[in-house]
């Protein structure tokens, strides 16, 4: 099997991830509920993982690291905490995990919503539209750091400078950048929250995620319940992380996430990004030579992460993906839960086939993948793609 769907979930993990989860299942109990050894072991796992996440992302207070079920959970915590804002502005490449909750907030509260103008790889147009939105009163922005469809690295630093000067908060969806791109929240003063999954670039297990809550405002709990603290109160505690973490933690999953993040720290985000870009480069070069195949590439390679979309002029994207699956090659096809991004890029009608290699994929696998695309297209390349 050739697995090229790491932008959805990294399937192959470092061996230490599963080992840590197995160990925690037999040794760690519910954290923050008791002082007996299994509960204290669980509490230590949680604290160590918070501290590591804070270290990786430049956060000086580990208590602001909130454990979530996934990035969608983190995004909803952040977005519904901004309900007092009156005018939301979203990048034109947002995932439905952002678009749907924002639309819900806007409809319920009779607020305003602006979708910024943009185009693939066009930073200037996005920033000009952001300036116009600020002039029209936008008071909360949301940005996906990297498009899950196209790998487009959006201009986070430039937008941060613009919003910091205006005193407007930014919620960052780091689903496709955490663990792959450097991210130091201490250098981005406009950030109110950063949301990320554990199961993608951080190489943790599914069912894990992180919210970095950076705002001085109190966040809104989505799920009130028991926390093991301030139990005499009928409302949620004010202190973090308890305010946003009711119920029993996924201690085993968090233990695995710790090992995934240790792997990222050991290898280094720059090396992980270099490897993924190199593999996508091999695939893109081969795909260009296949008639009818259109790879979507940035004219500036440093603006694209290790995610590559393409479409076929002859076959629907879903057909291409199904035929690849029948040959043991795992990709994703369609709209990728991001119809807004496809509308912006002009691929809403065709959708795309997306490949997203990770650390454990190889150049030989990329060439085999391209060879299969040539056969599926019925147009063998003149060169040996195997």
ChimeraX attribute file (.defattr): number of C-alpha atoms within 10 A of each C-alpha:
attribute: neighborCount
match mode: 1-to-1
recipient: residues
	/A:1	9
	/A:2	18
	/A:3	21
	/A:4	24
	/A:5	20
	/A:6	25
	/A:7	24
	/A:8	18
	/A:9	20
	/A:10	24
	/A:11	18
	/A:12	14
	/A:13	20
	/A:14	18
	/A:15	12
	/A:16	17
	/A:17	24
	/A:18	20
	/A:19	13
	/A:20	19
	/A:21	22
	/A:22	15
	/A:23	13
	/A:24	21
	/A:25	15
	/A:26	10
	/A:27	15
	/A:28	21
	/A:29	23
	/A:30	17
	/A:31	25
	/A:32	18
	/A:33	16
	/A:34	13
	/A:35	11
	/A:36	10
	/A:37	12
	/A:38	17
	/A:39	18
	/A:40	19
	/A:41	19
	/A:42	25
	/A:43	22
	/A:44	16
	/A:45	21
	/A:46	22
	/A:47	16
	/A:48	15
	/A:49	23
	/A:50	25
	/A:51	19
	/A:52	20
	/A:53	21
	/A:54	20
	/A:55	15
	/A:56	20
	/A:57	17
	/A:58	14
	/A:59	22
	/A:60	12
	/A:61	14
	/A:62	19
	/A:63	17
	/A:64	22
	/A:65	23
	/A:66	22
	/A:67	24
	/A:68	25
	/A:69	17
	/A:70	21
	/A:71	26
	/A:72	21
	/A:73	21
	/A:74	26
	/A:75	28
	/A:76	21
	/A:77	23
	/A:78	25
	/A:79	22
	/A:80	18
	/A:81	16
	/A:82	22
	/A:83	18
	/A:84	12
	/A:85	18
	/A:86	17
	/A:87	20
	/A:88	24
	/A:89	23
	/A:90	24
	/A:91	26
	/A:92	26
	/A:93	31
	/A:94	26
	/A:95	24
	/A:96	17
	/A:97	17
	/A:98	21
	/A:99	19
	/A:100	13
	/A:101	16
	/A:102	25
	/A:103	16
	/A:104	13
	/A:105	21
	/A:106	18
	/A:107	12
	/A:108	10
	/A:109	13
	/A:110	11
	/A:111	17
	/A:112	18
	/A:113	20
	/A:114	17
	/A:115	19
	/A:116	21
	/A:117	19
	/A:118	21
	/A:119	17
	/A:120	23
	/A:121	21
	/A:122	15
	/A:123	18
	/A:124	13
	/A:125	14
	/A:126	21
	/A:127	21
	/A:128	14
	/A:129	18
	/A:130	25
	/A:131	16
	/A:132	14
	/A:133	22
	/A:134	18
	/A:135	10
	/A:136	11
	/A:137	14
	/A:138	22
	/A:139	21
	/A:140	24
	/A:141	28
	/A:142	23
	/A:143	24
	/A:144	27
	/A:145	26
	/A:146	27
	/A:147	27
	/A:148	27
	/A:149	32
	/A:150	28
	/A:151	26
	/A:152	27
	/A:153	22
	/A:154	23
	/A:155	19
	/A:156	18
	/A:157	14
	/A:158	13
	/A:159	21
	/A:160	20
	/A:161	14
	/A:162	17
	/A:163	23
	/A:164	15
	/A:165	10
	/A:166	14
	/A:167	13
	/A:168	19
	/A:169	23
	/A:170	26
	/A:171	26
	/A:172	24
	/A:173	28
	/A:174	25
	/A:175	30
	/A:176	28
	/A:177	26
	/A:178	25
	/A:179	27
	/A:180	23
	/A:181	20
	/A:182	14
	/A:183	18
	/A:184	13
	/A:185	20
	/A:186	13
	/A:187	12
	/A:188	18
	/A:189	19
	/A:190	26
	/A:191	23
	/A:192	22
	/A:193	24
	/A:194	28
	/A:195	27
	/A:196	28
	/A:197	32
	/A:198	31
	/A:199	27
	/A:200	30
	/A:201	29
	/A:202	29
	/A:203	29
	/A:204	30
	/A:205	26
	/A:206	18
	/A:207	16
	/A:208	24
	/A:209	27
	/A:210	25
	/A:211	28
	/A:212	28
	/A:213	26
	/A:214	21
	/A:215	17
	/A:216	7
	/A:217	10
	/A:218	13
	/A:219	20
	/A:220	18
	/A:221	20
	/A:222	16
	/A:223	13
	/A:224	16
	/A:225	16
	/A:226	19
	/A:227	21
	/A:228	15
	/A:229	15
	/A:230	14
	/A:231	12
	/A:232	7
	/A:233	8
	/A:234	10
	/A:235	13
	/A:236	21
	/A:237	21
	/A:238	12
	/A:239	13
	/A:240	16
	/A:241	19
	/A:242	21
	/A:243	23
	/A:244	25
	/A:245	20
	/A:246	19
	/A:247	15
	/A:248	14
	/A:249	20
	/A:250	19
	/A:251	22
	/A:252	26
	/A:253	25
	/A:254	29
	/A:255	29
	/A:256	32
	/A:257	30
	/A:258	28
	/A:259	26
	/A:260	28
	/A:261	23
	/A:262	21
	/A:263	21
	/A:264	22
	/A:265	15
	/A:266	10
	/A:267	12
	/A:268	15
	/A:269	22
	/A:270	13
	/A:271	15
	/A:272	18
	/A:273	21
	/A:274	14
	/A:275	20
	/A:276	21
	/A:277	22
	/A:278	16
	/A:279	24
	/A:280	24
	/A:281	18
	/A:282	16
	/A:283	23
	/A:284	21
	/A:285	13
	/A:286	22
	/A:287	23
	/A:288	15
	/A:289	17
	/A:290	21
	/A:291	16
	/A:292	17
	/A:293	19
	/A:294	17
	/A:295	21
	/A:296	19
	/A:297	21
	/A:298	18
	/A:299	9
	/A:300	8
	/A:301	11
	/A:302	10
	/A:303	17
	/A:304	22
	/A:305	26
	/A:306	26
	/A:307	28
	/A:308	27
	/A:309	22
	/A:310	23
	/A:311	23
	/A:312	22
	/A:313	13
	/A:314	13
	/A:315	14
	/A:316	17
	/A:317	21
	/A:318	19
	/A:319	15
	/A:320	22
	/A:321	21
	/A:322	16
	/A:323	15
	/A:324	18
	/A:325	16
	/A:326	9
	/A:327	13
	/A:328	13
	/A:329	19
	/A:330	21
	/A:331	24
	/A:332	24
	/A:333	22
	/A:334	23
	/A:335	23
	/A:336	18
	/A:337	14
	/A:338	21
	/A:339	22
	/A:340	19
	/A:341	26
	/A:342	24
	/A:343	16
	/A:344	16
	/A:345	18
	/A:346	13
	/A:347	16
	/A:348	16
	/A:349	12
	/A:350	19
	/A:351	23
	/A:352	29
	/A:353	24
	/A:354	29
	/A:355	26
	/A:356	29
	/A:357	28
	/A:358	29
	/A:359	20
	/A:360	13
	/A:361	18
	/A:362	15
	/A:363	16
	/A:364	13
	/A:365	20
	/A:366	24
	/A:367	21
	/A:368	17
	/A:369	26
	/A:370	24
	/A:371	22
	/A:372	20
	/A:373	24
	/A:374	21
	/A:375	12
	/A:376	17
	/A:377	18
	/A:378	13
	/A:379	14
	/A:380	17
	/A:381	18
	/A:382	8
	/A:383	9
	/A:384	10
	/A:385	19
	/A:386	12
